[in-house]
Amino acid sequence: MISSKNLQFSYSSQKHFNFPDIFCADSETLLILGQSGKGKTTLLHLLALLLKPESGEINIAGNEVSSFTPSQITKVRAQNIGIIYQRAHFTSSLSVMDNILLPNYFAGKRQDKTKAICLAEQLGFADHLSKKANQLSQGEQQRVSIARALMNNPNVILADEPTSSLDDNNCQKVIELLKSQSKLIDASLVVVTHDQRLKDEFANQIFL
């Protein structure tokens, strides 16, 4: 479960955001829509504990985390949150397989190669596991990011424009996988996007 209340954040006196309250229970999905400049990525980074709000509350898996120390926040993020960034972040010296396994390592869990292969097959890049990430197309990198975010069975999955680089067929595959995986592991799924193809895929929606 993830929720927020009265979140505010400023980059400067000219760029200030007041965000609507959100609530996404276990196994539920939430779509946050908005055009560029409306703060979608900023809100996602606040929910992912990558940014600290000026005011307001964030609750993740029963923990109100606004007052947590940096080390506590790092632990909560590693153990509870799967993040799919708009632009993929990979360790260039590692193979695709090893990049997918990194969340297991950072959370102190067993490296589950069987799950990594299964996700790669579902997302259509199983033939590329031995390659370096920079050898993949942008769409393939995005799908690798999705697999990596699911590796630790997180309580919360946060996705920033997960379909922006995908054609219609792969867009549908990715959304179906995210929804089915979140339900399978009882995770909350929050997607922020301006991709209008997703409007009919989510019952719960917020517009920024």
C-alpha positions as CSV (number, residue, x, y, z in Angstrom):
1,M,0.0,0.0,0.0
2,I,1.1,3.5,-0.7
3,S,-0.5,6.8,0.1
4,S,0.3,10.5,0.4
5,K,-1.3,13.5,2.0
6,N,-0.7,17.2,1.4
7,L,2.5,16.8,-0.5
8,Q,4.3,20.0,-1.5
9,F,7.6,20.4,-3.3
10,S,9.5,23.3,-4.8
11,Y,12.5,23.5,-7.2
12,S,12.4,27.3,-6.8
13,S,10.1,30.1,-5.9
14,Q,8.8,30.0,-9.5
15,K,8.4,26.3,-9.7
16,H,6.2,25.0,-6.8
17,F,4.0,21.9,-6.8
18,N,0.9,21.0,-4.6
19,F,0.0,17.4,-5.3
20,P,-3.4,15.7,-4.9
21,D,-3.6,13.1,-2.2
22,I,-3.2,9.5,-3.5
23,F,-4.1,6.1,-2.2
24,C,-3.3,2.8,-3.8
25,A,-4.0,-0.4,-1.8
26,D,-2.3,-3.7,-2.2
27,S,-3.1,-5.4,-5.6
28,E,-4.6,-2.2,-6.9
29,T,-3.5,0.1,-9.7
30,L,-3.5,3.9,-10.1
31,L,-2.8,5.9,-13.3
32,I,-1.6,9.5,-12.9
33,L,-2.0,11.4,-16.1
34,G,-0.7,14.8,-17.0
35,Q,1.2,16.8,-19.7
36,S,4.8,17.7,-19.5
37,G,5.6,20.2,-16.8
38,K,2.8,19.2,-14.5
39,G,5.1,17.4,-12.0
40,K,4.4,13.7,-12.8
41,T,8.1,12.6,-12.5
42,T,8.5,14.9,-9.4
43,L,5.6,13.2,-7.7
44,L,6.9,9.7,-8.6
45,H,10.4,10.6,-7.2
46,L,8.7,11.8,-4.0
47,L,6.8,8.6,-3.7
48,A,10.0,6.6,-4.4
49,L,11.7,8.5,-1.6
50,L,14.3,9.9,-4.0
51,L,13.1,13.5,-3.2
52,K,12.1,14.8,0.2
53,P,8.9,16.8,0.3
54,E,8.7,20.3,1.8
55,S,5.7,19.2,3.6
56,G,3.2,16.4,3.7
57,E,3.2,12.7,4.5
58,I,4.0,9.5,2.6
59,N,3.0,6.1,3.9
60,I,4.5,2.9,2.4
61,A,3.6,-0.6,3.5
62,G,2.2,0.8,6.8
63,N,5.2,3.0,7.5
64,E,4.9,6.8,7.6
65,V,8.3,7.6,6.2
66,S,8.5,11.4,6.1
67,S,10.6,11.6,9.2
68,F,12.9,8.6,8.5
69,T,16.6,9.0,8.4
70,P,18.5,8.6,5.1
71,S,19.6,5.1,6.1
72,Q,16.1,4.1,7.0
73,I,14.8,5.5,3.7
74,T,17.4,3.6,1.7
75,K,16.3,0.4,3.5
76,V,12.6,1.0,2.9
77,R,13.3,1.7,-0.8
78,A,15.4,-1.4,-1.3
79,Q,13.0,-3.7,0.4
80,N,9.6,-2.3,-0.6
81,I,9.8,-0.3,-3.9
82,G,10.4,-1.3,-7.5
83,I,11.1,1.8,-9.7
84,I,10.8,1.9,-13.4
85,Y,12.5,5.1,-14.6
86,Q,11.6,7.0,-17.7
87,R,15.3,6.8,-18.8
88,A,16.9,3.5,-18.0
89,H,19.9,3.5,-15.5
90,F,22.2,0.6,-16.0
91,T,25.7,-0.4,-14.8
92,S,27.5,-0.4,-18.2
93,S,30.2,-2.9,-17.2
94,L,27.5,-5.6,-16.3
95,S,25.5,-7.8,-18.6
96,V,21.7,-7.4,-18.9
97,M,21.3,-10.4,-16.6
98,D,23.5,-9.0,-13.9
99,N,21.8,-5.6,-14.1
100,I,18.4,-7.4,-13.6
101,L,19.9,-9.2,-10.5
102,L,21.2,-6.0,-8.9
103,P,18.0,-5.4,-6.8
104,N,18.5,-8.8,-5.2
105,Y,22.0,-7.9,-4.3
106,F,21.2,-4.4,-2.9
107,A,18.3,-5.9,-0.8
108,G,20.5,-8.7,0.6
109,K,18.5,-11.4,-1.1
110,R,19.4,-14.5,-3.1
111,Q,20.0,-13.8,-6.8
112,D,17.1,-15.4,-8.5
113,K,18.3,-16.1,-12.1
114,T,15.2,-18.3,-12.7
115,K,12.9,-15.4,-12.1
116,A,15.1,-13.1,-14.2
117,I,14.9,-15.5,-17.2
118,C,11.1,-15.9,-16.8
119,L,10.6,-12.1,-16.8
120,A,12.9,-11.7,-19.8
121,E,10.9,-14.3,-21.7
122,Q,7.6,-12.6,-20.8
123,L,9.0,-9.3,-21.9
124,G,10.6,-10.6,-25.1
125,F,14.3,-10.0,-24.5
126,A,15.5,-13.4,-23.3
127,D,18.0,-13.6,-26.2
128,H,19.8,-10.5,-25.0
129,L,20.6,-11.5,-21.4
130,S,24.4,-11.9,-22.1
131,K,24.7,-8.5,-23.9
132,K,25.6,-5.2,-22.3
133,A,22.6,-2.9,-21.8
134,N,24.0,-0.3,-24.2
135,Q,23.8,-2.8,-27.0
136,L,20.0,-2.8,-26.7
137,S,17.4,-0.5,-28.3
138,Q,15.6,2.1,-26.2
139,G,12.5,-0.1,-26.1
140,E,14.4,-3.2,-25.0
141,Q,16.2,-1.2,-22.3
142,Q,12.8,0.0,-21.0
143,R,11.6,-3.7,-20.8
144,V,14.8,-4.6,-18.9
145,S,14.1,-1.8,-16.5
146,I,10.6,-3.3,-15.9
147,A,12.0,-6.8,-15.2
148,R,14.6,-5.3,-12.8
149,A,11.9,-3.5,-10.9
150,L,9.9,-6.7,-10.3
151,M,12.8,-8.8,-9.1
152,N,12.3,-8.3,-5.3
153,N,8.5,-8.7,-5.3
154,P,8.1,-5.1,-4.1
155,N,5.2,-3.9,-2.1
156,V,5.0,-0.9,-4.4
157,I,5.8,-0.6,-8.1
158,L,6.3,2.9,-9.4
159,A,6.5,3.4,-13.2
160,D,7.5,6.6,-14.9
161,E,6.3,6.6,-18.6
162,P,6.9,2.8,-18.9
163,T,5.4,2.7,-22.4
164,S,6.8,5.9,-24.0
165,S,9.3,4.1,-26.2
166,L,7.1,1.1,-27.1
167,D,4.9,0.3,-30.1
168,D,1.3,-0.6,-29.5
169,N,1.9,-4.4,-29.3
170,N,4.7,-4.1,-26.7
171,C,2.8,-1.3,-24.9
172,Q,-0.1,-3.8,-24.3
173,K,2.3,-6.6,-23.3
174,V,4.1,-4.3,-20.7
175,I,0.9,-3.0,-19.1
176,E,-0.6,-6.5,-18.9
177,L,2.6,-7.8,-17.3
178,L,2.7,-5.0,-14.8
179,K,-0.9,-5.4,-13.8
180,S,-0.7,-9.2,-13.6
181,Q,2.6,-9.1,-11.6
182,S,1.3,-6.5,-9.2
183,K,-1.7,-8.6,-8.5
184,L,0.3,-11.8,-8.2
185,I,2.6,-10.3,-5.5
186,D,-0.1,-8.1,-3.9
187,A,1.8,-4.9,-4.8
188,S,0.4,-1.4,-5.4
189,L,1.1,-0.3,-9.0
190,V,1.3,3.5,-9.7
191,V,2.0,4.6,-13.3
192,V,2.6,8.2,-14.3
193,T,2.4,9.0,-18.0
194,H,1.1,11.3,-20.7
195,D,0.5,8.2,-22.9
196,Q,-3.2,8.4,-23.8
197,R,-3.2,4.7,-24.8
198,L,-3.3,3.8,-21.1
199,K,-6.5,5.7,-20.2
200,D,-8.7,2.7,-20.8
201,E,-6.4,0.2,-19.0
202,F,-6.9,1.7,-15.4
203,A,-10.1,2.2,-13.5
204,N,-8.4,4.5,-10.9
205,Q,-7.0,7.7,-12.4
206,I,-5.7,11.1,-11.2
207,F,-5.1,14.1,-13.5
208,L,-2.4,16.6,-12.6
